């Protein structure tokens, strides 16, 4: 019997790609480059600064300018954190239904708390979620299971009493390693891993947030 639902954040609860793209495009335009379409940004949004800087500038961690570019990107993002970010259509109704059933819900994300907490506040979710595990809260990031295990420990539920909804292969891998049923948000960003979501190992894939109700 399901007692709790855990969610990834970027690409699952909220469409944060527009503001991430705004920060990346601000960097590009400052250097005389054209802006990238947000639909292209979405393919790398789940990979954070590393993926977006790779997309925008073809640089990676360890390259000479990477750390400086990463700091600049994160500062630009923080300045305009929630201008165009919205909850995905159907998320509001889904959370209302989850709460009406007296089920617990929480968030497990690789996004840093520096950005996650203000976003949750501006989106009106801070007082509603029962658990928020961010990147850096545990020793390991997803796809390691530790963040998910930390969350179910806070919620005081067993892995078999929980599902995890995410939009990236890391979410499925972390969930399976934690003994939690993974569900793929096909409406999300879906990463750029070269492997089709149908092959990630999840039994259930949903096309919109409210489809999750069929599995809880």
C-alpha positions in Angstrom: 0.0 0.0 0.0 1.5 3.3 -1.1 1.8 5.9 1.8 4.2 8.4 0.2 5.1 9.9 -3.2 8.5 11.4 -3.8 9.2 13.7 -6.8 12.2 15.0 -8.6 12.0 18.7 -9.1 13.3 20.1 -12.4 11.4 18.6 -15.2 8.9 16.8 -12.9 7.3 19.2 -10.5 8.4 22.5 -12.2 9.4 23.6 -15.6 12.5 25.5 -14.7 14.1 25.4 -18.1 13.0 28.9 -19.1 14.9 30.5 -16.3 17.9 28.2 -16.6 17.9 29.1 -20.3 17.7 32.8 -19.6 20.9 32.5 -17.5 22.7 30.6 -20.2 21.6 32.9 -22.9 22.6 35.9 -20.9 26.1 34.4 -20.8 26.0 33.8 -24.5 24.8 37.2 -25.5 27.4 38.9 -23.2 29.9 37.1 -25.5 28.3 38.1 -28.7 26.6 34.8 -29.3 23.0 34.2 -30.3 20.5 32.9 -27.7 19.5 29.2 -27.8 15.8 28.2 -28.0 14.4 27.0 -24.7 13.2 23.7 -26.2 16.9 22.9 -26.8 17.8 23.9 -23.3 15.2 21.5 -21.9 17.3 18.5 -23.3 20.1 19.4 -20.8 18.2 21.1 -18.0 18.2 18.0 -15.8 22.0 18.0 -15.9 22.3 21.4 -14.3 25.2 23.8 -14.9 27.4 21.0 -16.3 25.0 20.0 -19.0 23.9 23.5 -19.9 27.5 24.9 -20.1 28.3 22.0 -22.3 25.4 22.8 -24.5 26.1 26.5 -24.6 29.9 26.6 -24.8 31.1 23.1 -25.4 33.1 23.1 -22.1 33.2 20.6 -19.3 34.5 20.3 -15.7 38.3 20.5 -15.8 38.5 22.8 -18.7 40.4 26.1 -18.0 37.4 28.4 -18.0 34.8 26.0 -16.6 34.8 27.0 -12.9 34.5 30.7 -13.7 31.8 30.1 -16.2 29.9 27.9 -13.8 30.0 30.5 -11.0 28.8 33.2 -13.4 25.9 30.9 -14.7 24.7 30.1 -11.2 24.8 33.7 -10.1 22.9 34.8 -13.2 20.3 32.0 -12.5 20.0 33.0 -8.8 19.3 36.7 -9.8 16.2 35.7 -11.8 15.3 32.4 -10.3 11.5 32.3 -10.8 10.6 34.8 -13.5 9.3 32.2 -16.0 9.4 29.0 -14.0 6.0 27.4 -13.5 4.5 24.1 -12.2 3.8 21.7 -15.0 0.1 21.6 -16.0 -1.7 19.1 -13.8 0.8 19.2 -10.9 -1.4 21.5 -8.8 -4.4 19.1 -9.2 -2.2 16.1 -8.5 -0.8 17.5 -5.3 -4.3 18.5 -4.1 -5.5 14.9 -4.7 -2.5 13.4 -3.0 -3.2 15.6 0.0 -6.9 14.8 0.0 -6.0 11.1 0.3 -3.8 11.9 3.4 -0.7 10.7 1.6 2.7 12.1 2.3 4.8 13.7 -0.5 8.3 15.1 -0.7 11.0 16.2 -3.1 14.4 14.6 -3.8 16.5 16.6 -6.2 20.1 17.1 -7.2 19.5 20.8 -7.3 21.3 22.8 -4.6 19.3 24.0 -1.6 20.4 27.5 -2.5 18.0 27.4 -5.4 15.4 24.8 -4.3 14.2 26.5 -1.1 13.5 29.9 -2.7 11.8 28.2 -5.7 9.5 26.1 -3.4 8.6 29.2 -1.5 7.8 31.3 -4.6 5.8 28.4 -6.0 3.8 28.0 -2.8 5.0 24.5 -1.9 7.2 25.1 1.1 4.6 24.4 3.8 3.0 21.6 1.9 5.8 19.2 1.2 6.8 16.9 4.1 10.4 16.3 3.0 13.0 18.1 0.8 16.3 16.5 0.1 18.6 18.6 -2.1 22.0 18.0 -3.8 24.6 18.2 -1.1 22.3 17.2 1.8 23.7 13.6 1.6 27.2 12.4 0.8 26.1 11.2 -2.6 23.9 12.5 -5.4 21.4 10.6 -7.6 21.8 8.0 -9.2 23.1 6.9 -5.8 20.1 5.7 -3.6 21.2 7.7 -0.5 19.1 10.8 -1.1 16.0 8.7 -1.6 16.7 6.6 1.5 17.2 9.8 3.5 13.8 10.9 2.4 11.9 7.8 3.3 13.7 7.8 6.6 12.3 11.3 7.3 8.8 10.2 6.1 9.0 7.0 8.2 7.9 4.8 5.4 9.3 1.6 3.9 10.7 1.6 0.3 7.8 -0.6 -0.8 5.3 2.0 0.6 6.7 4.7 -1.7 6.9 5.6 -5.4 9.3 8.1 -7.0 8.4 10.2 -10.1 11.3 11.6 -12.1 12.2 12.5 -15.7 15.8 11.3 -15.9 17.5 7.9 -16.0 19.3 8.9 -12.8 15.9 9.0 -11.1 15.1 5.5 -12.1 18.5 4.1 -11.2 18.4 5.7 -7.8 14.9 4.5 -7.2 15.6 0.9 -8.1 18.7 0.9 -6.0 16.7 2.2 -3.0 14.0 -0.5 -3.5 11.4 2.2 -4.5 9.1 1.8 -7.5 10.2 4.3 -10.1 7.7 6.1 -12.5 8.9 8.1 -15.5 7.5 11.6 -16.2 7.3 11.5 -20.0 6.2 15.1 -20.0 9.5 16.1 -18.5 13.0 16.8 -19.9 14.0 13.1 -20.2 17.7 14.0 -20.3 20.1 13.3 -23.2 21.5 10.0 -22.2 21.1 8.2 -25.6 18.8 5.6 -24.0 15.0 5.6 -24.6 13.0 6.1 -21.4 11.2 2.8 -22.1 14.6 1.1 -21.5 15.4 2.8 -18.2 13.9 0.0 -16.2 10.7 1.5 -14.9 7.5 -0.4 -15.2 5.3 2.7 -15.5 5.7 5.8 -17.7 3.1 8.6 -17.6 2.2 11.3 -20.1 0.9 13.9 -17.6 1.1 14.4 -13.8 -2.4 13.2 -13.0 -1.7 9.8 -14.6 0.3 9.1 -11.5 -3.0 8.6 -9.6 -3.4 5.3 -11.4 -0.3 3.9 -9.7 -1.0 4.9 -6.1 
